[in-house]
Structures are given as C-alpha cells and as structure tokens.
Amino acid sequence: MTVYQATASAPVNIACIKYWGKRDTKLILPTNSSLSVTLDQDHLRSTTTSRADPSFQKDRLWLNGEEEEIKDGGRLATCIKEMKALRRELEDKDSSLPKISGYPVHICSRNNFPTAAGLASSASGFAALVASLAALYQLPTDASRLSLIARQGSGSACRSLFGGFVAWQMGEKPDGSDSYAVQVAPREHWPDIHALICVVSDDKKGTSSTSGMQRTVETSTLLQHRIKHVVPERMRAISEAILARDFDTFARITMQDSNQFHAVALDTDPPIFYMNDVSRAIIALIVEYNRVAVANGGKLKAAYTYDAGPNAVIYAPKENIKEIVELIVKYFPQADSFKDPFGLFSGKGVTGKVVDGFNEAVAKPFGVGAVKNLIHTRVGDGPRTLGAEETLLGENGLPKQT
Amino acid sequence: MTVYQATASAPVNIACIKYWGKRDTKLILPTNSSLSVTLDQDHLRSTTTSRADPSFQKDRLWLNGEEEEIKDGGRLATCIKEMKALRRELEDKDSSLPKISGYPVHICSRNNFPTAAGLASSASGFAALVASLAALYQLPTDASRLSLIARQGSGSACRSLFGGFVAWQMGEKPDGSDSYAVQVAPREHWPDIHALICVVSDDKKGTSSTSGMQRTVETSTLLQHRIKHVVPERMRAISEAILARDFDTFARITMQDSNQFHAVALDTDPPIFYMNDVSRAIIALIVEYNRVAVANGGKLKAAYTYDAGPNAVIYAPKENIKEIVELIVKYFPQADSFKDPFGLFSGKGVTGKVVDGFNEAVAKPFGVGAVKNLIHTRVGDGPRTLGAEETLLGENGLPKQT
C-alpha cells in the first residue's frame, strides 16, 4: 500500500518594513506592504510532515509533540482546506492521479528553536505546513500562489515561502487574491547579509500581535499616515537598496521602520510596549557603533530591528559580526559560550570589547542573563522538501517518539 | 538711597498637550500649540529676587547659589534685555519714573525642589525671572505680554505665567508676537485636579529636549501629521473638557498625547527614549486602575503624563489620590514615609494595596528606590510677588548665605 507522505522545512523571516494592522482580519489582509529577510534554515527552521490516509478518522496536528485542536473555521483548518482544494483541482483535471484530496491528514511539526527563545514561530510554522502539504499533494511549485494560503494561517508566514529578500504586497482586492509574497532578490544576490539575534529576557507578557495591531488600527491617530505616506516610499527605497546591495540605505530604512512600528504601537490606546530597557540599551550600542563608523568616514555597519517583543535582530555584513558580538558581550555577559557557526573566533572565546573611539557611556553594563542567548545566522533559502529519513510521523501515522 | 528690588515666585507646569518641535529656534516658536496644568507653588516653585543698581558693574545671575554666565545673545540675556526695554517704554512715557532701566541688575534664583528630583526647572525659573523683573520695573500686569518674553527663555516657561489651565497658542507670525500663553481656566474653576509626581530613578542621561525636539523635526516622518491634524483637534477638545470639568475626556486626551509625544520621539533618527521600564510599569498600573473603574460602570480615574524624562505625573481628582498612592507604593516601596501635605492618611502610614478587582499581574513589584520619591500637589496659581522678607539678595547685592 502506498504511503502518501511528505516532509518539508521552512525558514523564519524577520521584517525590515513591518507589518502592523489588518484591513481584513478573517482573510488576514494587511493595511500596508512589508518586506523581510529570510533567515537560514540551517540554524532556525520549522519542519513538518504531512500524511494523507483513508484510515485516519479526521485531520489532526501535533506541534512540538503536543496535539493542537484544529478548530472549524480556524486558521489551521482554513489552510488545510485550501491546500486540499488545490489538490482536488489537479485530480479533477487528471484522472490518473490518486484521489488523496479526500483523505484526512495527520500533520506533525517541530521547531528546532525553543519557544523560550522568543522568536515568532508562526511564520515558519505555517510556511512549513503549506510546503509539506504542497509536496504531499505534488502541487506545481508556485511560491506566490502558496503564499496566499500561508497568509491565511499567519500573515507574515507568506513571506517564509521564499528565500532571500521578500516583499508581501498588500494588494487591493477584497478577496485577498492579490495579497501575496514575491521575491525581491534571492539569497545568492546578497549572501553577505548576516544576522545576530539577541534573545532578551522579559518578565512581562506582552500584548499579542494579533490583538495589538487591531488596537493600533482602531486608536492610533498616526497609523494611517504611516500606511498611506511612509511605507510605500520605504518599500520602494529598500527594494532598490537590496538590488544595489547598498547596506547603508538598507540599514537606515530598517532601523527607521522598526522605530516607527514601535512608535505607532506606543500611539495606541492603551499604549503597547514591546521593547524594554535591554532593547533600548542594544539600540544605543548600535547607534554608537554606527556613529563611530560614520565619524571615521565610513557608512553604517549594522541595523537593529525589533518585532513584537524585546529581542533584537541585528543585520550586518558578515565582516562586522565579530565586532558586534564583542560589543554585545561587553555589555551583556553570557552564561554560555558563543556558538560560533561561522568560525569567526577560530575557537577562541569572546572577551567582550568595543571598537576604538566608542563612547562606553552610551549604555550601562547589564548582568548575566539580561541577554539570554546570541544566535548568529544569515540570509537563507526558501522551504525545502526533505527526504523520507526526516519524517516526523511513525509508521502508525502518529508522531515519532523523540 | 532707594533700593530697587523685587522678589517673585513662579510655579512649575506639566503639559497635557505636549510641546515638541520649534519652527524658529532663536525666538522659540513652536510647531504646535500646547496646554498645561500649573502646579501649586506651595509645593514646587522657583523664587527670584532682582535688583537694579547703578553701582553694579554688569548684569549677573545666581541659580541655586552658583553664578551662571549671562552669555551675549543667549536666552538669559534676551529675557533681561526685553524686560529692560519694557521698563524704558514706561520711563519714556512718564518722566517722573526713576530711570532704572539703564542700571545693571543682579538676579538671584532658587528652586525649592532638588535638581535631582528630575523636574524641569527652566519653566518655573524663567517665569520667576520675568515676574521678578516685572515687579522690579513695576510693569503693568499683563501675563500674556510677559509670556512672550518668558517664552524666549524657555518655551514652556510662557505657560508658568498663569495659574490654572493654560494654553500656549503657537501663533503664525514670523516675529513670534502672536505666540504667547492664555489662561483657559483659573485654578478656582477646577481646584479638584490633584497631581502625584513619581520621581523615577534613571541611570542614563537622556537627550536634552532642546536638541531632541529639533532632531524629531528633522527626521520624524510622523511629526508633521501630528502637528497639522492631531494637535489642533486635541487642543479644542481638552479645552472644552476643562471648561466642562469633564475628567474622563481630560484624562483620555492627556494620556493619548503623552503617548504620542513619546511616539514621535521614538520615530526620530536615531530614536529618543525618555521612558524606562519603571515608567512603563506605572503606565500599566494606571491603565489597569482605570480599567477596573470602567468595568465597574465608572469613568477614568487617573491620567499619566511623561515629559522628557522617566518621571510620571499622575493627574486625578483629589478623591482618588489616596488609592493611587497606595497603588504606587504597593509596586514601588518607598525608602521614606509619604509626605502627606493634604492629610489623606490622617497620620497613618501607607501600606501599599490595590483596589478590588485589580489584576496584580499587570506589573512586577520593583525594589526600593525605583521610584525615589512621591510628591502630592494640585493645580495652583500664577506667579506671586513676595514681600521684602523673602529676598534672596543681601544688602551688598550678592546672594544671601543660606
């Protein structure tokens, strides 16, 4: 008997132009376009196995070993239903295809990064879900088409269907059919973009982005100006900067847009804060690091960006990452030694130091644990279809014990 | 021999609609109108003695016991020159008046609150300077006229020329002659408005408001929208709320405008942060305190506002201040016992507690010293001319030893 099963992995993406606000909450249609860098799956990824089997009783899903309810009309159910519909279209056109679109599916998904890392896993998770179902159903590979479906799981998931530098075009149609992701440039165009993720400890539960963004839409008197007048120009300019590999412009816009996203969150009633004193201190360090570079006749060397949480993601050309790790460790001593996936330190430890001319008074040193972890990664590729040896489901169609 | 000398005191004011941005940095003309509550001089004030004497060598000024240089063309020199010019007008019209406008002046000023309190003293300081010179020169009392001069010392000083609720009308003329303060309502109109100042410890030197606001003017892509479309409507609505003694509306607009001021500061490049984790926690407490009140069918009971620093000022009707002190002390234990100028606690200590139904998880408790001090005050009157017994200058025309 044939087993209909496929496994795929999908990457995390971190936006440079931020998505904040929906014009349609059911279809997940945004109030503005956004743009992100896809991070390397070698370091951060969601992996998902999907199997269709007529013996299954119903659609089921396990995330990190725990079964999740697939609510009728919910986001998971919507994505699965849409993927089955695409399969049915194929089956209707080609009667030689096995009729698996009618079978219940079992889906098993894992993230290789701990939830405690504070990294949004819904983008990579829904992208991996869609990618694994697309492989299972042998759908023609059109990532923009698939991104329409991933978008309905989690808005920013649509951008994880591509590697490299990815725009989510907001679209205009009420049915959302023109609100999908497109690739601005593949990773190979600008592989030199690296990222250092600073995982920041937070003792306060933040506002969820789903409820937070709608409160901003309803109450901020600045958001509409951002949407109509600021974002379109930034989308144009940062796309141009990516095509020209102009890091200086890329960095300036990335930092400005992170700040503006947090500004409209703060302009919400009641206000929403995602950054804390540690986040602010990291900004001060990067601002000073860039100031020294510019004072020495150079250009910007790093860009910070913050999503809906206190973690910093620092984008920089690879050659600057070593200095940035030294800088962060100087102010935020680490409990564990730096995992050095690119061998920047040749096996030597990080001592923690600043570049010449750096004004050390821009921030005060914090204790161990304020920044819990540093993850060095880089721009990466899009979803990957994996071999059978990577399957997360056992022969019985239930999650393998790990 | 006649001694020409006068002493005046002037109050602190804390804005509800924030001043942030100049259209003329020399004349100190703002990019938007603003509105503040004048606080009671019984608790917080600057006191200034001015003496004109032909034996003095030059204009001199002492602030809190230290001599300050009066730089040619600087703000102090401008204010003194303009006040002398008003006196000269009088002398020119009435030859019986002593010709003291040509005499050098000695000016001695003190604040009754420590600089360490983190309260901006430039507003009360320049208002007291102008008020004491107006008394010395026996100028006709027209506070709006004097506010034009105080404005050139420190923008927000113009609002400290009045008691009660005060608007600084931005004006339109290039010469600034229509950019002055007017009283929206005197303290007697709404004496029930009290204020609790939470003095927050900060280990980081903030950006000065003078340089910060101009960086916002130059780099924020949201500020112009605020100036043109948000502030005019808020000025209208909050003035109406004050005239109607509508605390609910007053509170909502006050909090929204504090948030928006900090939002445009954050939208600046590089971003400006004035609030820290303690400030954020106080916001969370007031938001929750108001939520409980509204959930019980009531209206907003308190409003926070933050100037260019981490200190919170909480406005509330007097009847709520006791609950608010209990709330703040619960999360921010105090080293010193609460100075209770209005006898709210009848000599009993503050124990620190929350109102029924309050979700204590909205903030974590901090250690002693995170909020260094609590100052309870209320809406107050405008500058006062004081008696000779209050003089700060000795017979020799130099500061008295204190």
Chai-1 contact restraints between the chains, C-beta under 6 A:
chainA,res_idxA,chainB,res_idxB,connection_type,confidence,min_distance_angstrom,max_distance_angstrom,comment,restraint_id
A,D203,B,K364,contact,1.0,0.0,6.0,A-B,restraint_1
A,T221,B,V230,contact,1.0,0.0,6.0,A-B,restraint_2
A,L222,B,L222,contact,1.0,0.0,6.0,A-B,restraint_3
A,H225,B,H225,contact,1.0,0.0,6.0,A-B,restraint_4
A,V230,B,T221,contact,1.0,0.0,6.0,A-B,restraint_5
A,Q256,B,D269,contact,1.0,0.0,6.0,A-B,restraint_6
A,N259,B,L266,contact,1.0,0.0,6.0,A-B,restraint_7
A,N259,B,D267,contact,1.0,0.0,6.0,A-B,restraint_8
A,N259,B,P271,contact,1.0,0.0,6.0,A-B,restraint_9
A,Q260,B,D267,contact,1.0,0.0,6.0,A-B,restraint_10
A,H262,B,L266,contact,1.0,0.0,6.0,A-B,restraint_11
A,A263,B,A263,contact,1.0,0.0,6.0,A-B,restraint_12
A,A263,B,L266,contact,1.0,0.0,6.0,A-B,restraint_13
A,A263,B,D267,contact,1.0,0.0,6.0,A-B,restraint_14
A,L266,B,N259,contact,1.0,0.0,6.0,A-B,restraint_15
A,L266,B,H262,contact,1.0,0.0,6.0,A-B,restraint_16
A,L266,B,A263,contact,1.0,0.0,6.0,A-B,restraint_17
A,D267,B,N259,contact,1.0,0.0,6.0,A-B,restraint_18
A,D267,B,Q260,contact,1.0,0.0,6.0,A-B,restraint_19
A,D267,B,A263,contact,1.0,0.0,6.0,A-B,restraint_20
A,D269,B,Q256,contact,1.0,0.0,6.0,A-B,restraint_21
A,P270,B,V287,contact,1.0,0.0,6.0,A-B,restraint_22
A,P271,B,N259,contact,1.0,0.0,6.0,A-B,restraint_23
A,F273,B,R280,contact,1.0,0.0,6.0,A-B,restraint_24
A,N276,B,D277,contact,1.0,0.0,6.0,A-B,restraint_25
A,D277,B,N276,contact,1.0,0.0,6.0,A-B,restraint_26
A,D277,B,D277,contact,1.0,0.0,6.0,A-B,restraint_27
A,R280,B,F273,contact,1.0,0.0,6.0,A-B,restraint_28
A,V287,B,P270,contact,1.0,0.0,6.0,A-B,restraint_29
A,K364,B,D203,contact,1.0,0.0,6.0,A-B,restraint_30
